[in-house]
Amino acid sequence: MIEKLRQFIRQSFSNGPKAKIIIGTIAIAFVVVTAVTIMSIRKTLVISIDGKEATFVTYKGTVKGVLQENGIEVSPKDKVQPSLESKVSEKETIKVKKAVPVDIKAGGMEVQLQTAEDTVEDMLDAEKNTLKDQGIEFDKDVDEVSPSLESKLEGNESVQLVKVETKDVTEKQPINFDTIVEKDENLDSSVQKVKSEGVNGEKQITYQIIYKDGVEISRNVKSTKTILEPQNEVVVKGTGQVYASRGGDRITYKKKINCTATAYSNHSTTATGRTPVRNQGGMSTIAVDPSVIPLGSKVYVEGYGYAIASDTGGAIKGDRIDIYLNSSNECDSWGRRPVDVLVVAYPGQW
């Protein structure tokens, strides 16, 4: 180029001393300009890859050119600052963060991707569309993630996403009726009867249910509303000692004893000196164990009637009694049978 310039000057000027001076001056100026131009495009830069820095001298004008010049490959998921198309300047630092592999597990699916984001949260934000295309949607304000959103990504990470859903479910349930007991001293304690039937009510319960990956993990009552009030059942319970005989008589008694009754006849005197009698309309005679029914007690024997416990017998022990009848035939007809014996009054009470 300098030689061409000399030829141009020789053709334009004479070969005198003045021409030689001009040619020399122009040549020097050209060399200076060239040197300045070269120095202006030469730069010393710092390239940082994942925090590891190295210094390079380059004549390239863009970030992309500098990286290519130094054999540094950049994948689509790598982060480069400033951008690849940016112009570089003296003492500038080019930062490259290499993408690392991450496994995303959610709802039985697994997706592998590359990311250069710093945290789990940044990665999920950046890969939201990619995950959605794979059928994974994540709401960081509701769903669960492990490790936490703030966790740093170091590479070869496994991130577990759990879909959390909250639903309100309304159900109807019965309200069980209560049983109210009314006491009646005019009825025997063995008597219990329903005065009015109970009817269950109905209520509407709204539950707040939390699901994780479609599985219910908690259920809490959110509200309750009564639709139908229950009607309580009323039961009448006897508290007295009142016996209803087969004839319809109501007998108030002191004690009721379940006994085995046999019969005897043809005796002239009882253990208490009384003459045994069978009086269907009045007071008959029975033999008892005095340790169970005191002698002289007024009793009522089921199927026999009122009697006085005024006799004893060698075989009459415990809860066994012997009723007096007028003939052997009547005794045979009576046989041996279980009966209720009511102590109506003890000696001295009647």
Secondary structure, 3 states (H helix, E strand, C coil): CHHHHHHHHHHHCCCCHHHHHHHHHHHHHHHHHHHHHHHHHCEEEEEEECCEEEEEEECCCEHHHHHHHCCCCCCCCCEEECCCCCECCCCCEEEEECCEEEEEEECCEEEEEEECCCEHHHHHHHCHHHHHHCCCCCCCCCCEEECCCCCECCCCEEEEEECEEEEEEEEEEEECCCEEEEEEEEEECCCEEEEECCECEEEEEEEEEEEECCEEEEEEEEEEEEEECCECEEEEEEEECEEECCCCCEEECCEEEEEEEEEECCCCCCCCCCCCCCCCCCCEEEECCCCCCCCCCEEEECCCEEEEEEECCCCCCCCEEEEECCCHHHHHHHCCEEEEEEEEECCCCC
